[in-house]
Amino acid sequence: MSEPTLLQLQCFAALAAHGSFSAAATHLNRTHPTVHAALKSLEEQLGITLLDRGGYRVTLTAEGAAFHARTLLFLRQFEELKREAAQLAAGEEPELRVVVGDLCPLPETLGMLRRFFGASTGTRLNLMVETISGPWERLDGGDCDLIFHHLDKPDPQVEAIPLFAVKLVPVAAPGFFAGQINDALTPDDMRPYMQCVIKDTSRRPSQARASYYLIEGARTCNVADQLMKRELILQGLAWGHLPVHLVHADLKANRLLSLEGRHLRGATLQHYAARRRDVVHGPVAERLWSQLRKSASGDSLAHLS
């Protein structure tokens, strides 16, 4: 049999991701007949049926699903190979892709990046902000070189440098809660009140991550970032957990009140710089990693509570 082409594999991955030939064609900037012909010839070359065309949407057969997993791995490795070749041709990376998680203290995080990129003027910083499980999806998918975020569980494919301990505390505006705020406040007491939560930017949110501090049965409102969440809580529209470094002045001035007690708990999340072990990192990325490691071993990174 003849070997599958890169275009055929790209068409197969795009069809699986987008669910139709037309959507896959739009994603790849190809024509519908091109994608259709590529998938038909791929099935003929492999001698297996990859697609179930009997329903409203095209779906993968069992054989197609197994082949899809290997296809994604191959395409990811191909993109890494192209990127490594570009780095070798340029001598140094033209760009580093960095994701900052929503709970990161921005002055400290961006300060470290400013010090590095101020001396690495030949490399462009592509900075992205993601929430909840979004940073990990970016890292897992090869869409970034480095993330700053909290680590929920050990992963042998990820190496991490501990940077910040970020404390979260449940807060509300004065007058928002009708009862008495004391150490005995329970989640049941808060269930009738609107709770503000952050939207997960992941395309496939983890239920465990997406349900952080969520009180079952409570009405919720979703916002895109911590600054909008803080403002909404300040305005008395809801309550929720916020990082202390973002609301320290509000708590001190009594613009916000802490609800933390024996039953309604806050938490401290260790934040890391993290990257994948199984990809090749260019010289600029290695220098940044080395600088972050030195910073973590110094006295400049504090417990942010």
Secondary structure, DSSP 8 states (H G I E B T S, - for coil): -----HHHHHHHHHHHHHSSHHHHHHHHT--HHHHHHHHHHHHHHHTS--EE-SSSS-EE-HHHHHHHHHHHHHHHHHHHHHHHHHHHHHSS-SEEEEEEETTS-HHHHHHHHHHHHTT-TTSEEEEEEE-TTHHHHHHHTT--SEEEEE-SS--TTEEEEEEEEEEEEEEE-TTSSSS--STT--HHHHTTS-EEEE----SS--HHHHTTT--TT--EEEESSHHHHHHHHHTTS-BEEEEHHHHHHHHHTTSSEE--SSSS--EEEEEEEEEESSS---HHHHHHHHHHHHHHHSS---EE-
